[in-house]
Amino acid sequence: MALIGKLVVCGVGLIGASFALALRRAGAVGQVVGLGRSRASLERARALGVIDVIGREWADALDGAELVLIAAPVGQMDAIMVAMAPHLQPGTIVTDAGSTKRDVIAAIHRHLGHHLADVVPAHPIAGAEKSGVEAAFAELYVDRKVVLTPLAESRPEAVAKVRAAWEACGAGVVEMSPQDHDRVFAAVSHLPHLLAFGLVDDLARRSNAPLLFSHAASGFRDFTRIAGSHPEMWRDICMANRAALLDELDAYRTELAQLRGLLVAGDGPGLEAVFERARRARNAWADGLPVQTAE
């Protein structure tokens, strides 16, 4: 018997479609029903074998559903929860894949208050610069991390079911408070995306942009890869987590000011010391070793 008899995926882009494909590969799901804004995307998802059925409306889609994954941009969560709330059946577990958690949890309390025991917020730490169902693949979550931020009301059985689903996808699962989650990912995910988008936008608006891009090589490609990510999704993430993101941006501006000061002063040894600290930390992280606090 499959872990999940009937799965509903709201949003059949990279994240939602890869979740469905990974569960299929593991033999952990029976039927997959897809919902979303674009009929064309849903048709393509069915043609690719990502979903079995295109949901016509929430009432039909949720009938007999064991698990619902909301894999839409966080800015759409409110409207989705309003639409699904009247049709949720007792025992249907609801989770999400939002990159921010405090705003999603606030929406859950606003709209799913009658169903809190069966709601388990989550965030898969996986993705790619390409988006859409065409970019989905079953191995996306293998050896990746998924963060669960259960509600105080979440029943242990619901948490265990969501954990088991992600583990069936090949992911390692950890738990974290929503506050810690949003602070951590403001630093290591949201800020890097903001910087990558900003740098590419700055260069693209210059009068000599063709010359600049024609000479960009691997360093530029590696630094800016994530600027190819989904603009709507990242707009919503940055707006939803803007307080924590502003704190991180201010801290980074302080670091930039210090680097500028070293350049103005012609302080080569000071600049090298910064680079060496960064090199050690980056290499330790890349090698799976503990990163020591820089002195």
Backbone as a ProteinNet text record, in pm:
[ID]
protein_1_A
[PRIMARY]
MALIGKLVVCGVGLIGASFALALRRAGAVGQVVGLGRSRASLERARALGVIDVIGREWADALDGAELVLIAAPVGQMDAIMVAMAPHLQPGTIVTDAGSTKRDVIAAIHRHLGHHLADVVPAHPIAGAEKSGVEAAFAELYVDRKVVLTPLAESRPEAVAKVRAAWEACGAGVVEMSPQDHDRVFAAVSHLPHLLAFGLVDDLARRSNAPLLFSHAASGFRDFTRIAGSHPEMWRDICMANRAALLDELDAYRTELAQLRGLLVAGDGPGLEAVFERARRARNAWADGLPVQTAE
[TERTIARY]
84.8	0	88.1	55.9	136.9	127.9	235.2	237.4	124.5	100.8	-3.7	-94.9	-220.5	-312.7	-345.5	-388.7	-423.2	-350.6	-270.9	-193.5	-249.2	-267.4	-305.5	-187.7	-143.5	-33.9	-91.3	-86.3	-131.2	-7.6	13	133.1	224.6	219.5	296.4	421.2	489.3	617.2	729.3	849.3	967.6	950.4	908.8	903	789.7	669.1	555.8	563.8	603.7	613.4	724.7	836.7	946.1	906.4	827.4	775.6	691.5	601.5	517.6	600.7	695.8	779.6	864.6	916.7	999.2	916.7	794.1	707.5	668.2	647.2	617.9	736.8	854.6	975.3	990.6	953.5	965.2	847.9	749.5	631.3	550.3	555.9	496.6	365.3	313.4	189.3	102.1	-28.4	-122	-163.2	-253	-302.9	-254.8	-219	-176.7	-273.4	-331.8	-422	-351.2	-353.4	-287.8	-387.1	-354.2	-430.8	-333.1	-381.2	-293.3	-362.6	-289.6	-346.6	-350.5	-256.4	-241.6	-290.3	-393.4	-442.6	-336.3	-261.2	-157.5	-51.8	-10.9	88.6	34.5	-91.6	-152.8	-164.1	-200	-206.8	-69.1	32.9	169.2	212.7	175.7	209.8	146	23.4	-42.7	24.7	59.4	125	260.4	329.2	461.2	451.8	331.9	316.3	340.9	342.9	362.2	235	120.3	-8.2	-95.5	-194.5	-289.6	-414.8	-454.8	-582	-563.7	-627.9	-633.6	-756.5	-733.7	-844.5	-929.2	-1058.1	-1147.7	-1176	-1191.7	-1217	-1173.6	-1161.2	-1108.9	-1196.6	-1327.5	-1415.8	-1385.9	-1373	-1343.3	-1200.5	-1107.2	-966.7	-942.3	-1007.1	-982.1	-1061.6	-1155.5	-1236.5	-1148.6	-1128.9	-1047.8	-898.1	-855.3	-711.4	-647.4	-529.9	-455.2	-355.1	-298.2	-196.4	-211.9	-198.7	-200.2	-68.1	-0.8	119.4	86.5	101	86.7	226.1	250	381.9	373.9	307.1	290.1	374.2	400	470.8	399.1	477.1	417.4	314.5	325.2	227.8	89.6	80.2	-49.4	-113.1	-41.4	-88.1	-223.7	-243.4	-369.1	-488.3	-482.4	-593.7	-616	-508.2	-520.9	-589.4	-548.3	-607.2	-753.5	-787.9	-929.1	-1011.2	-959.9	-1034.2	-1046.7	-941.8	-944.2	-1012.6	-1012.3	-1058.7	-1196.2	-1298.9	-1432.1	-1442.9	-1344.4	-1354.4	-1259.9	-1181.1	-1089.4	-1167.6	-1129.5	-1194.3	-1109.6	-1171.9	-1095.1	-990.5	-869.5	-762	-677.4	-721	-638.3	-525.4	-403.3	-286.1	-246.8	-219.8	-180.9	-38.6	45.1	179.5	207.3	321.5	356.5	504.8	547.3	688.9	739.6	676.6	713.1	850.2	919.5	1055.3	1058.1	943.4	930.7	823.7	831.2	741.3	651.6	698.2	612.2	488.4	503.5	388.3	293.6	348.6	265.6	186.4	252.3	184.7	76.1	100	-4.3	-126.2	-103.7	-214.6	-287	-212.2	-272.9	-367.7	-323.8	-409.3	-530.6	-515	-629.1	-735.9	-691.4	-785.9	-809.3	-716.2	-729.5	-737.9	-792	-796.1	-868.1	-963.7	-1039.6	-962.9	-845.7	-775.4	-629.6	-594.9	-454.2	-383.2	-454.7	-390.3	-331	-383.3	-337.9	-258.7	-204.8	-121.9	22	115.6	258.1	336.7	370.2	447.7	587.2	638.8	768.7	836.8	965.6	1043.5	1153.1	1140.1	1247.6	1361.1	1482.5	1598.3	1656.6	1585	1625.5	1563.4	1624.2	1571.5	1672	1638.6	1726	1691.3	1780.6	1753.3	1640.6	1609.5	1499.2	1372.5	1258.6	1132.2	1033.2	919.6	815.2	821.1	712.3	701.8	806.2	848	949.2	1083.6	1107.9	1235.6	1235.4	1120.3	1108.5	1179.7	1234.2	1294.3	1287.8	1279.2	1253.2	1365.9	1487.5	1602.3	1630.5	1544.7	1572.2	1601.6	1534.2	1544.7	1643.5	1706.9	1800.4	1917.1	1938.8	2046.5	2032.7	1912.5	1884.9	1816.2	1807.1	1746.9	1607	1516.2	1382.2	1360.7	1317.5	1293.1	1143.1	1104.6	966.8	956.8	850.2	824.2	683.2	665.9	530.8	465.6	334.1	257.6	251.5	222	200.7	86	-8.7	-127.1	-107.6	-0.7	18.5	25.4	-58.2	-55.6	67.9	127	249.2	233.7	116.3	96	104.4	56.3	63.9	208.3	281.7	423.4	498.9	471	539.4	508	384.7	346.1	420.8	427.8	499.7	648.1	703.7	844.8	869.7	782.8	800.8	791	703.1	689.7	818.6	876.3	999.4	1116.2	1118.5	1225.1	1212.9	1090.6	1071.4	1125.5	1130.6	1188.3	1340.8	1399.2	1544.2	1602.4	1517.3	1564.4	1593	1678.4	1697	1609	1539.6	1439.9	1484.5	1473.8	1504.5	1386.9	1380.9	1276.6	1339.7	1266.2	1316.6	1196.5	1216.1	1108.2	1093.6	973.5	957.1	1042.3	1062.6	1144.5	1289.3	1344.8	1482.4	1493.7	1394.5	1396	1410	1326.3	1326	1453.8	1511.4	1639.2	1752.3	1757.2	1864.8	1859.9	1741.3	1733.8	1737.8	1709.8	1736.6	1885.1	1968.9	2114.1	2171.8	2130.9	2201.6	2128.6	2007.4	1934.1	1877.1	1799.9	1729.9	1826.7	1924.3	2023.6	2105.8	2160.8	2234.3	2151.9	2023.8	1940.3	1922.5	1899	1882.9	2008.3	2124.9	2251.1	2273.5	2243.1	2262.9	2170.9	2043.3	1950.7	1998.3	2041.8	2083.7	2204.8	2304.6	2425.4	2393.6	2316.9	2285	2201.5	2106.7	2024.6	2110.3	2204.7	2292.3	2371.7	2433.4	2514.6	2429.1	2310.3	2224.1	2172.5	2165.1	2113.3	2223.1	2346.6	2455.1	2461.3	2514	2520.2	2613.5	2712.2	2806.1	2775.1	2647.1	2607.7	2652.3	2635.1	2679.4	2827.8	2909.9	3053.8	3080.6	3013.6	3035.2	2996	2878	2831.6	2912	2964.4	3042.9	3174.3	3220.7	3346.6	3326.8	3202.9	3177	3209.1	3272.3	3313.9	3261.8	3337	3285.2	3256.2	3337.9	3312.1	3178.6	3151.6	3023.7	2908.8	2928.1	2823.5	2790.2	2893.3	2870.1	2802.6	2847.8	2793	2648.9	2616	2484.1	2387	2425.2	2337.9	2196.4	2184.2	2051.9	1969.1	2030.4	1951.8	1864.2	1879.7	1791.2	1667.3	1648.3	1535.2	1405.7	1295.7	1161.1	1137.6	1118.7	1105.8	986.1	870.3	752.1	773.5	829.9	854.7	947.7	1055.4	1153.1	1104.7	1020.4	954.5	875.1	795.6	712	795.9	904.5	990.1	1052.3	1106.6	1172.7	1073.6	954.6	855.5	806.8	786.6	736.8	838.4	966.4	1071.3	1153.8	1092.6	1170.1	1233.6	1173.7	1234.4	1368.1	1368.8	1493.9	1591.5	1539.5	1625.9	1690.4	1616.8	1675.1	1787.3	1770.1	1877.7	2002.9	1985	2100.1	2162	2080.3	2131.7	2212.3	2165.6	2239.5	2374.2	2374.8	2500.7	2597.3	2545.2	2630.2	2681.5	2598.8	2645.3	2761.6	2757.2	2869	2995.1	2979.3	3093.7	3148.6	3061.3	3105.6	3178.9	3128.4	3195	3335.7	3351.6	3484.4	3577.3	3524.4	3605.6	3644.3	3551.7	3581.1	3690.1	3680.5	3781.5	3920.5	3928.6	4057.5	4112.7	4023.6	4068.8	4114.8	4038.7	4076.6	4211.9	4235.5	4360.8	4475.4	4445.6	4550.3	4602.8	4514.4	4554.2	4544.7	4647.4	4649.4	4644.9	4726.4	4721.1	4582.7	4517.8	4384.3	4284.1	4294.9	4206.6	4231.8	4358.8	4391.6	4339.4	4342.9	4293	4143.4	4067.5	3924.6	3905.4	3980.6	3968.3	4003.8	4105.4	4147.9	4041.7	3981.3	3873.7	3757.4	3724.1	3614.4	3648.4	3770.1	3812.5	3802.6	3851.6	3846.7	3702.6	3617.3	3477.9	3407.1	3428.4	3361.6	3408.4	3538.9	3590.3	3545.8	3539.1	3490.9	3346.2	3264	3123.1	3111.3	3187.9	3181.5	3226.2	3317	3367.1	3283.6	3175.8	3089.9	3147.9	3239	3303.1	3240.4	3253.2	3200.3	3272	3195.6	3252.9	3277.4	3404.2	3440.7	3403.7	3362.6	3333.2	3460.2	3452.3	3568.5	3601	3728.3	3771.2	3783.6
-119.7	0	124.3	220.1	341.1	425.3	498.2	589.8	690.5	742	841.2	786.7	764.4	713.1	817.1	934.5	1043.2	1169.1	1221.9	1343.4	1454.8	1571.6	1690.9	1786.5	1827.6	1923.6	2051.1	2157.9	2288.4	2366.1	2373.2	2434.9	2326.9	2304.2	2194.5	2247.2	2340.7	2388.9	2297.3	2350	2270.2	2196.2	2267.9	2209.5	2107.6	2148.2	2058.8	1937.1	1958.9	1848	1751.7	1803.9	1715.9	1632.9	1691.5	1617.6	1499.1	1524.8	1416.9	1310	1351.9	1255.9	1173	1236.2	1163.7	1059.7	1095.2	998.9	885.4	915.5	810.2	714.1	769.9	687.1	594.3	644.6	565.3	469.2	473.4	390.6	430.1	560.2	607.1	681	684.4	757.1	679.8	688.6	624.6	717.1	811.4	905.4	1045.5	1120.7	1260	1349.4	1444.7	1542.5	1677.6	1746.1	1876.1	1989.7	2099.1	2223.2	2336.1	2443.5	2556.5	2663.1	2771.6	2884.7	2862.5	2783.8	2769.2	2632.6	2634.3	2508.5	2443.2	2525.8	2471.2	2396.3	2450.8	2383.7	2253.3	2254.1	2132.3	2025.5	2066.8	1972.9	1912.4	1998.8	1949.7	1854.5	1886.9	1799.6	1662.4	1659.1	1529.7	1454.5	1526.2	1461.9	1403.1	1468.1	1421.7	1314.1	1280.8	1179.2	1228.6	1360.3	1416.5	1399.6	1426.8	1413.2	1316.8	1261.3	1172.4	1246	1344.1	1411.2	1560.9	1638.6	1783.7	1815.5	1875.8	1909.1	2020.9	1999.5	2102.9	2209.3	2165.9	2258.4	2190.9	2270.5	2218.7	2108.5	2119.8	2020	1880.4	1867.2	1737.2	1693.1	1787.5	1752.8	1700	1758.8	1722.7	1602.6	1556.1	1442.2	1317.5	1271.6	1153.8	1177.8	1303.7	1333.8	1306.6	1245.6	1220.2	1332.1	1389.7	1493.4	1598.6	1724.2	1837	1910.5	1931.3	2014.7	2143.6	2257	2387.4	2430.6	2424	2454.5	2575.8	2678.8	2803.1	2912.4	3023.4	3135.7	3180.1	3223	3254.8	3366.9	3452.5	3559.4	3509.5	3383.3	3325	3243.7	3226	3135	3177.2	3305.5	3352	3308.5	3339.1	3308.4	3158.2	3081.1	2935.8	2880	2927.6	2875.6	2914.5	3035.2	3076.2	2981.1	2945.6	2860.6	2717.2	2665.1	2525	2502	2599.5	2581.6	2517.2	2559.8	2502	2354.7	2304.9	2170.9	2070.4	2115.3	2024.1	1924	1798.1	1692.8	1656.5	1609.2	1567.3	1463.2	1483.5	1389.1	1419.9	1509.8	1548.7	1638	1597.6	1671.2	1774.3	1894.5	2005.2	2047.8	2056	2109.3	2207.2	2271.4	2368.3	2360.1	2434.7	2438.7	2582.3	2669.4	2809.9	2838	2933.2	2968.5	3061	3111.1	3186.9	3118.3	3134.9	3056.4	3140.7	3252	3327.8	3381.3	3429.2	3479.5	3367.6	3252	3138.2	3089	3084.3	3038.9	3137.9	3266.2	3365.5	3340.9	3309.8	3279.4	3152.1	3054.6	2930.2	2959.1	3039.6	3071.5	3153.9	3238.1	3317.7	3232.4	3133.5	3066.4	2918	2854.1	2710.2	2681.5	2774.7	2761.5	2637.9	2588.7	2469.4	2340.9	2352.9	2234.9	2229.3	2306	2324.2	2194.7	2099.4	1974.7	1899	1924.7	1851.8	1939.2	2050.1	2137.5	2132.5	2108.4	2099.4	2182.1	2307.6	2390	2330.5	2350.6	2294.1	2380.8	2355.6	2427.6	2334.6	2283.2	2204.1	2295.3	2265.8	2348.4	2290.8	2311.8	2259.3	2347	2349.2	2429.4	2434.3	2512.9	2532.5	2666.1	2714.7	2844.5	2835.9	2715.5	2696.6	2665.1	2708.5	2685.5	2619.1	2578.7	2518.4	2367.7	2306.5	2160.9	2094.5	2160.6	2102.8	2085.2	2166.1	2159.2	2056	1998.1	1906.5	1774.7	1715.3	1582.6	1513.1	1382.4	1303.7	1309.4	1338.5	1336	1470.3	1569.5	1704.3	1705	1619.9	1627.5	1528.5	1448.6	1349.1	1418.7	1381.6	1437.8	1587.6	1641	1779.8	1784.9	1902	1919.8	1977.7	1930.4	1987.3	2029.9	2154.1	2208.1	2203.6	2139.4	2143.1	2245.2	2323.4	2419.1	2391.6	2279.5	2241	2347.3	2353.5	2439.8	2376.2	2456.6	2401.2	2301.4	2322.9	2238.2	2114	2107.3	1995.2	1863.5	1768.5	1639.5	1559.9	1481.9	1407.1	1319.2	1259.4	1171.6	1249.4	1373.6	1456	1493.9	1530.6	1564.2	1443.2	1325.7	1203.5	1172.1	1196.9	1168.8	1260.2	1388.2	1482.5	1449.2	1417.1	1377.3	1254.6	1154.9	1032.6	1058.8	1151.2	1183.4	1243.6	1338.5	1400.2	1302.2	1216.8	1116.1	1018.3	987.3	901.7	966.1	1099	1173.2	1174.3	1122.5	1119	1230.2	1312.4	1428.9	1393.2	1473.1	1469.4	1575.6	1543.2	1632.6	1680.7	1812.3	1872.9	1960.8	1994.8	2084.4	2212.1	2321.8	2453.1	2541.3	2641.7	2737	2826.2	2877.8	2966.3	3092.3	3143.4	3263.7	3235.7	3123.9	3088.6	3060.9	2993.3	2964.1	3090.4	3188.7	3309.1	3390.1	3389.8	3460.8	3389.7	3257.8	3181.4	3198	3184.7	3185.6	3326.1	3425.9	3562.5	3579.4	3515.6	3530.1	3444.6	3318.5	3225.8	3197.9	3251.4	3228.5	3356.9	3429.2	3545.5	3658.4	3684.7	3788.4	3753.9	3632.5	3601.7	3621.6	3583.9	3606.5	3756	3832.2	3977.1	4037.8	3996.6	4049.9	4008.9	3883.8	3837.4	3912.4	3924.2	4000	4144	4204.3	4343.9	4367.4	4279.8	4296.2	4285.3	4182.7	4164.4	4281.9	4328.3	4441.8	4567.1	4588.6	4704.9	4702.5	4588	4578.9	4586.2	4526	4523.7	4662.1	4753.7	4888.2	4986.2	4941.8	5031.3	5043.9	5156.3	5180.8	5083.2	5030.7	4935.4	4791.7	4763.2	4629.3	4520	4538.2	4431.4	4398.8	4501.2	4478.1	4402.5	4443.7	4379	4231.6	4202.1	4063.5	3977.5	4038	3959.7	3913.3	3978	3940.6	3868.8	3849.9	3778.7	3630.8	3572.4	3432.3	3353.1	3251.5	3155.6	3218.3	3313.9	3376.4	3448.7	3522.5	3592.9	3492.9	3387.8	3287	3221.1	3184.7	3116.6	3209.6	3334.3	3428.1	3464.2	3469.7	3520.2	3411.2	3284.8	3176.2	3190.8	3225.7	3231	3351	3444.1	3553.7	3505.8	3381.2	3322.3	3260.7	3278.6	3218.9	3293.7	3236.2	3285.5	3421.5	3529.7	3663.5	3678.7	3623.5	3637.9	3568.8	3449.7	3376.4	3453.6	3507.4	3577.2	3714.7	3778.4	3900.8	3871.4	3764.6	3729.9	3693.6	3618.3	3580	3703.3	3792.2	3911.7	4000.9	4014.5	4097.4	4031.9	3901.6	3831.4	3832.8	3827.2	3819.7	3948.2	4059.7	4182.1	4233.8	4211.8	4261.9	4192.6	4058.7	3985.8	4013.6	4027.5	4053.4	4191.3	4289.5	4422.8	4419.5	4341	4327.3	4268.8	4167.4	4105.3	4198.2	4272.7	4367.2	4477.3	4524	4625.8	4571.2	4445.2	4384.1	4371.6	4338.6	4323.7	4459.1	4561.8	4696.9	4737.8	4698.2	4725.8	4655.4	4529.3	4455	4522.1	4566.4	4635.2	4765	4836.3	4960.6	4932	4822.2	4785.3	4748	4673.5	4639.2	4764.8	4856.8	4981.3	5059.2	5059	5128.4	5069.5	4937.9	4872.2	4909.8	4917.1	4956.7	5101.8	5190.4	5332.2	5348.7	5272.1	5283.5	5209.1	5134.9	5055.4	4946.7	4893.4	4795.8	4654.3	4612.2	4478.8	4368.1	4374.2	4269.1	4257.1	4371.8	4366.8	4300.4	4331.9	4271.8	4120.7	4083	3940.9	3865.3	3930.1	3865.2	3835.6	3929.7	3906.5	3789.5	3790.5	3684.1	3548	3545	3418.8	3364.8	3453.2	3408.3	3350.9	3421.2	3376.5	3243.9	3231.1	3107.1	2988.9	3005.9	2896.2	2855.6	2955.2	2925.7	2857.4	2909.1	2852.6	2710.3	2684.6	2551.4	2451.5	2495.1	2406	2366.5	2465	2436.8	2341.6	2366.5	2284.2	2141	2124.1	1990.8	1922.9	1987.8	1929.6	1936.3	2028.4	2042.8	2159.6	2161.1	2274.8	2403.7	2510.1	2641.5	2712.7	2745.7	2812.3	2960.1	3014	3157.5	3236.4	3330.2	3412.3	3507.3	3524	3617.7	3757.4
0	0	0	-85.5	-97.4	29.6	57.1	171.6	160.8	38.9	13.4	-96	-62.4	-162.6	-267.4	-222.8	-314.5	-270.8	-361	-337.4	-424.4	-365.5	-441.2	-441.4	-559.7	-572.7	-632.5	-556.5	-604.2	-648.6	-779.5	-835.2	-890	-1021.2	-1080.4	-1151	-1084.1	-1134	-1090.3	-1086.7	-1052.3	-919.9	-815.1	-681.6	-669.3	-704.6	-690.6	-781.6	-905.3	-999.9	-960.7	-912.6	-870.6	-749.5	-658.9	-543.8	-591.5	-683.8	-736.2	-806.2	-888.3	-959.8	-863.9	-759.3	-662.4	-586.7	-549.8	-481.1	-574.7	-700.5	-798.4	-809.1	-820.5	-833.6	-714.5	-594.5	-472.2	-451.7	-539.6	-521.8	-400	-365.8	-241.5	-260.6	-384.4	-408.4	-505.9	-485	-575.1	-686.9	-656.2	-756.6	-724.1	-829.7	-813.1	-888.7	-817.1	-876.7	-878.3	-989.6	-1002.5	-1010.5	-943.3	-951.2	-979.5	-1040.8	-1066.6	-1148.2	-1174.2	-1246.5	-1396.5	-1447.3	-1592.1	-1639.1	-1719.6	-1775.7	-1862.9	-1936.1	-2024.3	-1943.7	-1830.4	-1746	-1690.6	-1651.7	-1599.8	-1708.9	-1829	-1941	-1968.5	-1962.3	-1986.8	-1875.8	-1750.9	-1638.8	-1655	-1702.3	-1725.3	-1839.5	-1944.6	-2059	-2020.2	-1926.5	-1882.8	-1775.5	-1731.3	-1628.3	-1488.1	-1470.5	-1336.8	-1254.3	-1316.1	-1248.7	-1328.2	-1259.9	-1326.1	-1369.8	-1287.6	-1307.6	-1290.1	-1375.1	-1356.8	-1272.2	-1156.7	-1069	-1126.8	-1134.4	-1187.3	-1082.6	-958.5	-848.6	-719.3	-613.7	-488.1	-429.6	-439.9	-379.6	-433.9	-565.9	-625.7	-594.6	-605.4	-584.1	-443.1	-343.8	-204.5	-157.2	-236.8	-197.1	-183.6	-60.8	-35.5	-36.1	-42.1	-45.1	90.5	87.8	211	240.2	134.2	152.5	44.1	84.1	-9	4.4	-107.2	-110.4	-183.9	-115.6	-180.6	-224.6	-353.9	-409.3	-500	-452.6	-527	-461	-531.5	-468.5	-340.9	-241	-111.5	-121.2	-220	-237.3	-275.3	-318.7	-356.6	-244.9	-133.3	-28.8	28	52.2	109.8	24.1	-104.2	-193.7	-204.3	-208.2	-217.6	-93.4	22.9	146.7	161.5	117.8	118.9	33.2	-83.2	-176.4	-126.2	-63.5	-23.9	109.9	197.5	335.1	347.2	271.2	290.8	251.6	178.4	122.1	188.1	285.5	353.6	437.3	425.6	502.2	623.5	730.4	848	810.6	859.4	834.3	713.4	625.2	510.7	559.9	534.2	581.5	476.9	523.5	435	469.2	368.9	386.2	272.4	275.9	171.9	143.5	44.3	8.2	4.7	82.2	81.2	138	77.1	120.1	240.3	281.2	405.7	488.6	621.7	704.8	794.4	847.2	938.2	866.9	743.6	669.9	630	592.5	556.2	677.5	792.7	914.5	955.6	934.3	962.7	873.9	746.8	656	698.4	744.6	792.7	908.6	1002.7	1116.7	1074.6	973.1	926.6	859.1	782.2	693.4	723.9	792.2	818.7	968	1042.7	1187.9	1236	1156.5	1193.6	1165.6	1103.1	1051.4	1098.8	1201.8	1238.8	1275.7	1332.4	1374	1256.1	1136.7	1018.2	921.9	970.4	886.6	936.8	843.5	877.7	776.5	808.6	714.7	691	569.4	533.7	429	410.5	308.5	256.9	134.7	75.4	28.5	72.7	35.3	-93.1	-199.5	-330	-436.2	-549	-658.6	-771.5	-869.9	-985.7	-1046.3	-1133.3	-1194.1	-1297	-1343.1	-1436.8	-1358.7	-1409.9	-1340.8	-1435.8	-1381.4	-1462.6	-1461.9	-1507.4	-1504.2	-1592.6	-1698.5	-1787.3	-1717.4	-1614.7	-1543.7	-1432	-1400.8	-1287.4	-1314.4	-1206.7	-1217.7	-1082.4	-1084.2	-964.1	-862.5	-906.3	-816	-749.5	-769.1	-718.9	-569.5	-491.6	-345.8	-284.6	-368.7	-316.1	-245.4	-120.1	-37.2	-14	-32.6	1.1	137.5	192	323.7	308.8	393.2	403	547.9	566.1	699.6	727.9	837.3	885.3	997.3	995.7	1104.6	1157.5	1228	1271.4	1359	1352.9	1442	1580.5	1679.3	1813	1811.7	1718.8	1711.7	1624.3	1546.2	1453.5	1529.5	1490.7	1560.1	1515.2	1605	1571.2	1448.3	1428.7	1313.1	1182.1	1182.5	1061.4	1032	1135.7	1117.6	1064.1	1119.8	1076.8	930.5	887.5	748.2	651.8	684.9	598.8	596.7	712.3	718.7	630.8	641.4	563.8	413.3	373.3	231.4	177.2	250.4	203.4	207.9	308.1	313.3	197.6	156.5	39.7	-87.2	-88.7	-201.7	-198	-89.1	-75.4	7.8	70	145.3	291	353.4	496.9	559.4	666.3	723.9	861.9	883.1	1012.5	1053.3	1181.3	1229.9	1284.8	1274.3	1312.5	1345	1429.3	1452.7	1329.7	1303.3	1187.2	1197	1318.4	1336.3	1297	1346.9	1311.7	1162	1108.2	964.9	882.6	909	825.7	842	962.2	981.8	908.3	920.4	856.2	704.6	646.1	500.1	441.2	523.7	478.7	450.2	533.3	520.2	407.8	400.3	311	180.3	164	39.4	-18.7	61.5	8.6	-26	61.5	30.9	-93.9	-108.4	-231.7	-357.9	-354.3	-472.5	-499.3	-395.2	-411.4	-473.8	-427	-478.4	-624.1	-656.7	-793.9	-890.5	-854.8	-938.1	-953.6	-842.1	-845.2	-932.5	-924.5	-1005.6	-1154.2	-1191.7	-1333.4	-1384.8	-1304.5	-1345.1	-1363.7	-1272.6	-1282.5	-1413.2	-1442.7	-1564.2	-1690.6	-1685.3	-1803.5	-1840.3	-1742.4	-1768.4	-1809.1	-1812.2	-1851.7	-2004.4	-2050.3	-2194.9	-2265.6	-2194.2	-2255.7	-2216.2	-2186.8	-2143.9	-2241.8	-2374.1	-2464.9	-2450.1	-2431.9	-2414.5	-2285	-2176.6	-2047.2	-2052.8	-2103.8	-2105	-2202.1	-2306.3	-2402.8	-2343.6	-2237	-2174.2	-2040.7	-1999.1	-1873.7	-1891.7	-1789.6	-1799.7	-1680	-1638.9	-1540.4	-1404.9	-1362	-1232.6	-1230.5	-1336.3	-1347.3	-1358.4	-1437.3	-1453.6	-1320	-1243.8	-1116.3	-1015.7	-1008.7	-910.9	-942.1	-1070.6	-1109.9	-1154.5	-1141.4	-1186.9	-1131.8	-1005.2	-942.8	-989.1	-1062.5	-1120.1	-1234.6	-1274.6	-1373.5	-1311.9	-1179.4	-1109.1	-1137.3	-1091.6	-1119.2	-1052.3	-1129.6	-1069.5	-975.6	-1013.4	-928.6	-794.4	-798.4	-674.3	-582.9	-640.2	-556.9	-513.1	-592.1	-544.2	-417.8	-422.4	-307.8	-185.9	-207.1	-95.4	-30.2	-111.8	-57.2	16.7	-35.7	31.8	160.9	157.2	275.7	389.1	356	459.3	463.1	428.3	409.8	538.5	654.7	778.9	803.6	797.2	816.7	703.1	580.7	465.7	475.5	524.2	543.2	645.9	752.6	852.2	788	705.5	640.3	536.5	465.8	367.1	435.1	550.3	625.3	673	719.7	764	646.3	529.3	411.6	364.2	377.5	342.9	433.1	558.8	648.8	601.5	558.3	505.7	379.8	290.4	168.6	201.9	302.2	342.8	393.9	467.9	517.1	401.8	304.3	187.1	109.6	96.9	26.7	99.5	232.6	311.1	290.7	281.2	257.7	120.3	20	-113.4	-115.8	-52.8	-47.8	18.6	125.7	200.6	133.4	27.9	-35.2	55.6	141.1	242.9	185.9	114.2	56.2	159.5	264.8	366.7	432.3	456.8	516	422.8	293.2	194.5	185.7	187.7	180	301.6	418.2	539.5	528.7	471.8	449.3	353.5	243.7	144.2	204.4	290.4	350.9	446.3	526.8	616	534.4	426.5	341.1	273.7	226.6	160.7	255.7	378.4	476.3	506.4	526.2	560.1	443.5	323.3	206.3	179.9	190.4	163.2	269.3	394.4	500.2	473.5	438.7	408.2	289.3	182.9	63.2	91	187.2	222.4	330.3	372	474.4	614.4	638.1	768.5	844.4	977.4	1053.5	1014.6	1000.1	970.4	1102.5	1125.8	1250.4	1244.3	1357.4	1364.4	1337.6	1243.1	1208.2	1321.2	1348.3	1453.6	1397.6
[MASK]
+++++++++++++++++++++++++++++++++++++++++++++++++++++++++++++++++++++++++++++++++++++++++++++++++++++++++++++++++++++++++++++++++++++++++++++++++++++++++++++++++++++++++++++++++++++++++++++++++++++++++++++++++++++++++++++++++++++++++++++++++++++++++++++++++++++++++++++++++++++++++++++++++++++++

